[in-house]
Structure formats: structure tokens, C-alpha cells
């Protein structure tokens, strides 16, 4: 990571532009047209849909966490990879993950801080960096189909590994459709474990003395509930609403409750024959709860900030089947 003044070129703009180019080029040249399986209907909610056997799909996700309690803060998390239909009910994928961050005096105390901002930077100056962080492997197993069994059920597992971070994400998925599949409702319950290597710039981010992980790593865990409804309003187009509640804990097995944050907002989805796109905007609701002393210090205007959350989360997802 590198520190920069506000007048320095922002490396984030370069990285974001490079990764966004395939998506920007694809739409004008007509890689669009009629719905199919495994579309990401929501920004933060998975459905039980899987790719057909022996089919591939290239997927891209750009998630923007925008603004905290003061100053300016923009975090762009980038994920790009491929999914493969192993069977009609099993899907596997490989992804590369990166981030772009630009922050300046964004904390409640007016210091430069936030996720991916080292703790040892000058708190009075702006900070910007861009890097690739890790790789992820994702697998989804569909137990029941909403189209054949009435209620769809699936399980997903996604481990992530990088030089200075690791995570395990376990998710249960329920999915139903109504009115000839023109209304889609999906609900997820997820458990996530995170480890971050302790360095001079990251010490005390979570709780390094908590049990439940390897020595020399900070540990945290999360329980998340998410649900969403989407309605087709014209051919290939859906709009909807989704809700997400994220609960943070110190320790990798929920040892100490930290905070509970709530997000809700609209989404828009387009599903074509070879390409789909989804945009969601989820502001953080001013009803967050802080349970630990550390989290009480990063709660302002009813929202949780710190390293975990921002004021608004915007996600753009794009998929291309081949």
C-alpha cells in the first residue's frame, strides 16, 4: 500500500477503469437478449439457480462502499472470475479479488481511517491505494429446485485466501417464484469467518487475543440475514427491493458481539440470452446497534462505520455465458 496526497493521481481510477472496460464495451455492441438460469437477480442475495452442466460463465462484481461519518471515503471492491456447471445442481467458480480505496479524514474523530487504510498512516492526510488481495473458490449445491419442487433450497461455500487475509463463507439459500416465475423471492442466512495477518499497520483491527484461529492473525466473524423480492415489469427486465442485516463479532466463532447494521434499497436486473446485469443500491439504515466499547466509538447518526461498513453500498454485477 502507498500513501498519497489529495493532489496525487488516484490509482483507483486506473484499476477500476481497466476492470470495467469489458462491461462498458459489451453493452453497446449488443451482447444482450432473453432470460436463463444462474442470473444474479440481486446484489447481496443468492438464489438457488445454477449453470447447466458443462456451461461456463464469466462474472464481474464491483461493490462500492461510499462515505462514512466525515470527510470522504470510497472503497471499490472488485471481483472477477468464471463459474462452471459441474452438474445440473452443482456449480463451482474461481475468482480474483482486488480493491481501490480513497479516504480522507472520514472517521468520527476526523482521522483518515477505514477498511484497507493502514493504522499507521498520517491521520491528517488523504490516503489512496489499489491492489489485488486474494483468490476465492465458490461452490453451490442445489438440494431442491423452485421450478420443480415449489421451494428451492441450496448450500454454498466460499473460501478466500490472500497473503494477508483469509475468509470462509457458509450460506444457506431459500428461493421461491410466483406468477409463472415473474416474481422471485430469495432469502439467505450466512456465517462468515475472517482472519487478517497482524502487522504494524493492522494490529488491533479486531481482537488478536481472541481464540479460534492461528497465532499472529486477528479474527472476526459475521452472521448475516438477507432477503429480496424482484418482479418482472417487461421482457427481460426485473426491479425489486432487498434487505440485509450484518452482525459482527470479535473472534472467529462469535465470541464477542460487536455490532448489528441494517441495509435496504432497490435493485434493477436485466437478463439476456448470453449476458445479464444487476445494479443494487443499499443505504445503511440509521438503526444500527453497537454492543462493544470499540463499536460504540464508531457509531454515529445511528449507523456503524469503522472498518466494517459505509453509509451506502452500491453493487454492479455482470455475467457473460459461453
Secondary structure per residue as TSV (DSSP state, phi and psi in degrees):
chain	resnum	aa	ss	phi	psi
A	1	X	-	360.0	148.2
A	2	X	-	-129.7	145.9
A	3	X	-	-95.9	146.1
A	4	X	-	-145.0	155.9
A	5	X	-	-82.1	165.3
A	6	X	T	-60.8	-27.8
A	7	X	T	-83.6	-9.7
A	8	X	S	-70.0	155.2
A	9	X	-	-60.9	139.6
A	10	X	-	-86.9	111.6
A	11	X	H	-61.6	-24.8
A	12	X	H	-60.3	-37.3
A	13	X	H	-63.0	-38.0
A	14	X	H	-67.0	-50.2
A	15	X	H	-64.6	-43.6
A	16	X	H	-63.0	-39.1
A	17	X	H	-64.9	-43.8
A	18	X	H	-62.2	-45.8
A	19	X	H	-73.1	-25.3
A	20	X	H	-85.6	-14.6
A	21	X	H	-56.7	-45.0
A	22	X	H	-57.6	-39.8
A	23	X	H	-68.6	-40.5
A	24	X	H	-67.3	-33.8
A	25	X	H	-77.9	-36.1
A	26	X	H	-63.1	-45.6
A	27	X	H	-63.4	-49.1
A	28	X	H	-61.3	-27.0
A	29	X	T	-94.1	15.1
A	30	X	T	83.2	22.4
A	31	X	-	-80.2	58.4
A	32	X	-	-141.2	164.4
A	33	X	-	125.0	126.8
A	34	X	S	88.3	139.9
A	35	X	-	-67.8	154.5
A	36	X	-	-154.9	176.2
A	37	X	T	-71.9	158.1
A	38	X	T	69.2	20.0
A	39	X	-	-69.4	141.2
A	40	X	-	-84.5	97.0
A	41	X	-	-71.1	-25.1
A	42	X	S	-126.7	163.0
A	43	X	S	-75.9	-42.4
A	44	X	S	-123.3	6.8
A	45	X	-	-119.8	128.6
A	46	X	-	-90.2	148.5
A	47	X	-	-103.9	176.7
A	48	X	S	-85.7	-0.2
A	49	X	-	-62.4	141.0
A	50	X	-	-131.8	161.4
A	51	X	-	-68.2	148.1
A	52	X	-	-60.7	155.3
A	53	X	T	-57.2	135.6
A	54	X	T	67.4	18.5
A	55	X	-	-104.3	149.5
A	56	X	E	-115.5	153.0
A	57	X	E	-146.5	132.2
A	58	X	E	-95.5	128.2
A	59	X	E	-124.7	145.6
A	60	X	E	-135.5	136.9
A	61	X	E	-131.7	127.7
A	62	X	E	-120.1	113.0
A	63	X	E	-112.7	121.3
A	64	X	E	-107.6	121.4
A	65	X	E	-100.4	114.7
A	66	X	E	-116.5	124.1
A	67	X	-	69.2	145.7
A	68	X	-	-123.4	-143.0
A	69	X	S	-82.9	-23.6
A	70	X	S	-144.2	175.7
A	71	X	S	51.7	-137.0
A	72	X	E	-138.8	146.1
A	73	X	E	-153.9	124.2
A	74	X	E	-134.8	121.0
A	75	X	E	-119.1	120.5
A	76	X	E	-110.9	114.5
A	77	X	E	-102.1	126.1
A	78	X	E	-116.7	131.2
A	79	X	E	-135.5	131.3
A	80	X	E	-142.2	135.8
A	81	X	E	-174.1	-165.3
A	82	X	E	-130.4	146.0
A	83	X	E	-113.8	152.5
A	84	X	E	-137.5	135.6
A	85	X	E	-82.2	99.4
A	86	X	S	-68.6	-48.4
A	87	X	S	-136.2	-175.3
A	88	X	S	-69.2	-16.1
A	89	X	S	-118.3	-1.1
A	90	X	E	-126.2	128.4
A	91	X	E	-128.8	138.4
A	92	X	E	-131.3	150.5
A	93	X	E	-148.5	155.7
A	94	X	E	-125.1	136.0
A	95	X	E	-137.1	149.9
A	96	X	E	-106.0	140.3
A	97	X	E	-121.9	138.6
A	98	X	E	-145.1	174.9
A	99	X	E	-147.4	158.1
A	100	X	E	-132.2	129.2
A	101	X	E	-133.2	142.0
A	102	X	E	-140.6	116.5
A	103	X	E	-138.2	151.6
A	104	X	E	-160.4	110.9
A	105	X	S	48.9	48.5
A	106	X	-	-92.9	-13.9
A	107	X	S	-77.3	170.7
A	108	X	T	-60.0	-34.3
A	109	X	T	-85.2	2.1
A	110	X	S	79.8	22.9
A	111	X	-	-103.2	152.8
A	112	X	-	-77.1	119.6
A	113	X	-	-159.5	-172.3
A	114	X	S	120.5	173.9
A	115	X	T	-60.4	135.7
A	116	X	T	70.0	10.7
A	117	X	S	-104.3	115.3
A	118	X	-	-58.5	147.0
A	119	X	T	-70.1	-17.7
A	120	X	T	-100.6	17.0
A	121	X	S	-78.4	162.5
A	122	X	-	-65.8	114.9
A	123	X	T	-68.5	-10.5
A	124	X	T	-98.1	-3.2
A	125	X	S	-115.4	158.3
A	126	X	-	-69.7	155.0
A	127	X	E	-137.1	138.4
A	128	X	E	-144.0	141.4
A	129	X	E	-156.6	162.8
A	130	X	E	-147.9	137.4
A	131	X	E	-164.7	159.1
A	132	X	E	-88.9	131.3
A	133	X	E	-101.9	-42.4
A	134	X	E	-164.7	176.7
A	135	X	E	-124.7	151.0
A	136	X	E	-129.3	147.3
A	137	X	E	-119.4	128.4
A	138	X	E	-125.1	137.1
A	139	X	E	-134.6	137.1
A	140	X	E	-124.8	132.2
A	141	X	E	-120.2	116.4
A	142	X	E	-88.1	122.9
A	143	X	E	-88.8	-38.3
A	144	X	E	-141.5	149.0
A	145	X	-	-102.3	135.4
A	146	X	T	-67.4	-20.5
A	147	X	T	-84.3	-26.1
A	148	X	T	-106.3	-34.9
A	149	X	S	-109.0	0.6
A	150	X	S	88.6	-47.9
A	151	X	S	-124.4	125.1
A	152	X	E	-87.7	138.5
A	153	X	E	-133.8	139.4
A	154	X	E	-153.2	160.2
A	155	X	E	-123.8	142.8
A	156	X	E	-133.4	152.2
A	157	X	E	-140.9	130.4
A	158	X	E	-139.1	100.5
A	159	X	E	-85.5	145.1
A	160	X	E	-129.2	136.2
A	161	X	E	-138.9	130.0
A	162	X	E	-139.1	177.5
A	163	X	S	-62.5	-36.2
A	164	X	S	-122.6	10.8
A	165	X	E	-154.6	155.1
A	166	X	E	-151.5	154.5
A	167	X	E	-155.7	152.7
A	168	X	E	-129.0	128.7
A	169	X	E	-122.7	119.7
A	170	X	E	-113.9	135.6
A	171	X	E	-143.5	135.4
A	172	X	E	-104.9	137.5
A	173	X	E	-127.8	131.0
A	174	X	E	-121.7	145.6
A	175	X	E	-154.8	125.6
A	176	X	E	-133.8	156.7
A	177	X	E	-129.6	157.0
A	178	X	E	-136.8	161.8
A	179	X	T	52.0	57.7
A	180	X	T	59.0	41.9
A	181	X	T	67.5	18.1
A	182	X	T	-87.5	-12.8
A	183	X	E	-122.6	126.8
A	184	X	E	-120.4	131.4
A	185	X	E	-130.7	126.1
A	186	X	E	-134.6	147.0
A	187	X	E	-136.3	137.2
A	188	X	E	-125.2	143.7
A	189	X	E	-123.9	123.7
A	190	X	E	-127.1	147.6
A	191	X	E	-123.8	125.5
A	192	X	E	-126.3	134.8
A	193	X	E	-114.5	135.8
A	194	X	E	-129.1	141.0
A	195	X	E	-126.8	137.2
A	196	X	E	-130.7	129.4
A	197	X	E	-62.8	134.7
A	198	X	-	-80.4	121.4
A	199	X	-	-132.7	177.2
A	200	X	T	-61.0	-25.0
A	201	X	T	-94.9	-10.8
A	202	X	T	-122.2	-1.9
A	203	X	T	-56.9	140.5
A	204	X	T	70.5	18.1
A	205	X	S	-63.6	-44.2
A	206	X	S	-115.4	-103.4
A	207	X	-	-151.4	84.9
A	208	X	T	-63.0	-16.9
A	209	X	T	-88.7	-7.0
A	210	X	-	-69.1	141.2
A	211	X	S	-73.5	168.8
A	212	X	S	108.5	19.5
A	213	X	S	-169.8	174.3
A	214	X	-	-66.9	151.4
A	215	X	T	-63.6	147.2
A	216	X	T	85.0	8.0
A	217	X	E	-127.3	136.3
A	218	X	E	-75.0	146.6
A	219	X	E	-126.8	141.7
A	220	X	E	-147.8	159.8
A	221	X	E	-144.4	159.1
A	222	X	E	-141.2	140.9
A	223	X	E	-112.8	127.7
A	224	X	E	-130.2	136.3
A	225	X	E	-116.8	130.7
A	226	X	E	-141.9	141.7
A	227	X	E	-146.9	151.5
A	228	X	E	-156.0	150.2
A	229	X	E	-124.8	135.1
A	230	X	E	-134.0	139.2
A	231	X	E	-125.4	132.3
A	232	X	E	-76.2	123.4
A	233	X	E	-108.3	-13.6
A	234	X	E	-161.4	173.4
A	235	X	T	-57.0	125.6
A	236	X	T	74.7	-4.3
A	237	X	E	-115.3	133.8
A	238	X	E	-127.2	148.3
A	239	X	E	-133.4	153.1
A	240	X	E	-164.4	-162.9
A	241	X	E	-145.1	140.3
A	242	X	E	-136.7	155.8
A	243	X	E	-132.7	140.1
A	244	X	E	-139.6	133.0
A	245	X	E	-121.9	118.3
A	246	X	E	-113.3	128.0
A	247	X	E	-117.7	118.8
A	248	X	E	-100.4	142.4
A	249	X	E	-134.2	147.2
A	250	X	E	-80.8	144.1
A	251	X	T	88.2	149.4
A	252	X	T	-81.4	-4.0
A	253	X	T	-129.2	45.1
A	254	X	T	60.4	37.5
A	255	X	-	-67.4	-37.4
A	256	X	E	-140.3	120.0
A	257	X	E	-64.3	136.0
A	258	X	E	-111.2	-59.2
A	259	X	E	-159.1	165.9
A	260	X	E	-136.9	120.2
A	261	X	E	-119.3	148.7
A	262	X	E	-125.6	136.6
A	263	X	E	-131.9	142.7
A	264	X	E	-155.4	142.0
A	265	X	E	176.9	-179.2
A	266	X	E	-86.5	164.4
A	267	X	E	-141.8	159.4
A	268	X	E	-134.7	132.3
A	269	X	E	-131.4	136.8
A	270	X	E	-119.9	130.4
A	271	X	E	-123.6	112.2
A	272	X	-	-106.6	-176.1
A	273	X	S	-69.1	-38.7
A	274	X	S	-122.3	-1.0
A	275	X	E	-148.6	142.6
A	276	X	E	-136.0	159.6
A	277	X	E	-148.7	141.5
A	278	X	E	-137.0	133.8
A	279	X	E	-122.9	128.7
A	280	X	E	-130.1	147.3
A	281	X	E	-131.2	114.4
A	282	X	E	-124.3	96.2
A	283	X	E	-69.1	148.8
A	284	X	E	-78.2	128.6
A	285	X	-	-77.7	145.3
A	286	X	T	-80.9	50.8
A	287	X	T	-132.8	22.1
A	288	X	-	-67.4	152.0
A	289	X	E	-114.8	139.1
A	290	X	E	-119.4	123.7
A	291	X	-	-107.2	-21.7
A	292	X	S	-110.4	162.2
A	293	X	H	-62.0	-39.4
A	294	X	H	-62.3	-42.6
A	295	X	H	-74.9	-28.5
A	296	X	H	-64.2	-29.5
A	297	X	T	-74.0	-18.8
A	298	X	T	-111.5	18.3
A	299	X	E	-99.6	127.8
A	300	X	E	-149.8	144.2
A	301	X	T	50.9	33.1
A	302	X	T	78.0	7.9
A	303	X	E	-119.8	155.2
A	304	X	E	-98.3	131.0
A	305	X	-	-116.4	-105.4
A	306	X	T	60.1	-143.4
A	307	X	T	-89.6	-9.1
A	308	X	T	-89.8	-44.3
A	309	X	-	-137.8	161.3
A	310	X	-	-121.4	179.2
A	311	X	S	-70.8	-38.6
A	312	X	E	-137.6	138.8
A	313	X	E	-114.7	123.1
A	314	X	E	-118.1	130.8
A	315	X	E	-130.2	130.8
A	316	X	E	-115.6	123.9
A	317	X	E	-121.4	138.0
A	318	X	E	-134.7	136.8
A	319	X	E	-133.3	141.4
A	320	X	E	-129.7	119.5
A	321	X	E	-92.6	141.7
A	322	X	-	-148.7	360.0
